Structure formats: C-alpha cells, structure tokens
Amino acid sequence: MNETIREELLARLPDDGRDLIIFTVSDSSGETAESVARAALVQFQPGRASIFRLPQVKNVEQIQALVREIASDKALIVYTLVLPEYREAIEAEAARHEVPTVDLLGPLINRIAKLTSQSPLSQPGRLHLLDESYFQRIEAVEFAIRFDDGKNPDGLLQADVILIGVSRTSKTPNCMYLAHHYGLKAANVPIVYGVDLPLSLFQVSAKKIIGLHLDQYLLQEIRATRAQVLGMPGDNDYADEERIQQELKYAKKIFRELGCHVMDVSAKAVEETSSEIYLHMRK
C-alpha cells in the first residue's frame, strides 16, 4: 500500500456525517475480521462507517508501513493476527499514531493457551486448510446445484435435508448456504399448485424435510418486484393476490401430509433461516 492508495481509501468516505473507516487487517484472508466488523456495524444506523479489508500481511515492516499509511482520526484497526510479534508491532505502531485497535484473536488465543496449558501453533491461514470438512462442503455445494429446484428427484433420498415451499421462499439460497457453511447435502423441491410432487419425497423421513412459509403480503411484494424485473405483464398470475393465497393454502396442506417441520421465513435473512434449519437438524 502506498500514499496514493491511502488517499483513495480516505476519499471514499464522503463528508456527510460518516465518521469511521474500519480497516480489517489479517495475516490470512481477513474474512473473520471483516465478518465480525460487519456483525458489529449492523447494530448501528447505516452510513456511519465503511470497512476495508487488508489481508495477507507478511512481516513486521509491512504492518508498520500499513499503519502509518492508514492513520487518521477516522480510522479504526480491527485485526486477526496469529503471530505474537505481529500483534505487538501493530499495537506499538497504532499507539504511536494514536489509531484505536481491536484485537479479535489475541485474547482468545491467550486464554485457550492458559486453560489448556498448551502453546498455540501460531500458523496463519490454518482456518482455510484443505481438510476433510472443506471437501465435505465442496461436495455439498455440488449436490445442492445438482438437485436444485426439484431436478433429479431420485437424488432426494441422498439428501441430508430437503427444503420445500412455493416460489420465492428462498429455497435455493438456503440450500447453498447450508452446503457451504455446514456441509449439509441440501436439495429443494418447489410446491406448485396443481403439480404433483415427486414420489421420492414421500419416501424420505419427515425429519429431513423443512417446509418454508412466507407471509402472504410479503410474498406478493417480492413476486411483484420479480415480475417487474422479468418484464412480465401486470395481470400475471405469479403476483396475483388470490393465486398466492391459493398456493400458500395448498403448501400448508402438503406440509401436513408430509408431517414436516415448518419454518416462517418472513423478513428473515438467509443466514438466520439456515442457522435455524441446522439447529433443527441436530435435534
């Protein structure tokens, strides 16, 4: 990073009341630091801060130069540095330039070391090693793609979890999230009024099936927006109020017949819904 880049970063923060730039610094990918920073920011009104990820720092000199270049009264450094000498360097340089810092890993590593009487390995990037769980997630993602939207219904018998629901209840996004983050082989089957569901769905244990329900008015709003994006005529059945009522009623009937667990996904983020599904599957 050089002075030109520093000026560019600071210039991106408009002088309209936003008063903070969070620089997430890491000796690996920086995903953890950025995720934690974003989790904290959602607790505040939007527009007050920006996040810039600065990954793959490799030595003390780079850290010192980086801190000097980003130092300003608008900067906050949030870091996940594994090596103790890196943490000491960033704290010392940040103190010299009066930049506040948050160490996300150091205190936890030190506490674990104390409680287990073990020394940490201090090896950056171990979180992303190509271990068995990594390949399990890759296999699960491939499964979710292969058995998306009711394709290849015979594969339902191989699924860890099957999501069912009417159109626009976030079946596909949740399947992909469950695969990528939890390594679950997730398939999904759309419920379409007047169309028979695959027989294999009724051969699966009800414990593996999750019915996704969405509030009628929210579903209508989502579909109306989708129809507009697709250029569908205004009088289409897809976003028709009576049609949606009919579909949701039919979906509830299917849920009862299957005896599956039902989740209301109204106004829920995919991460939240997937987390609930994962916890339910562990029962």
Beta strands, then each sheet from edge to edge (+ up, - down):
strand 1: 20-26
strand 2: 49-54
strand 3: 75-80
strand 4: 101-103
strand 5: 161-165
strand 6: 186-190
strand 7: 209-213
strand 8: 261-264
sheet 1: 2+ 1+ 3+ 4+
sheet 2: 6+ 5+ 7+ 8+
end
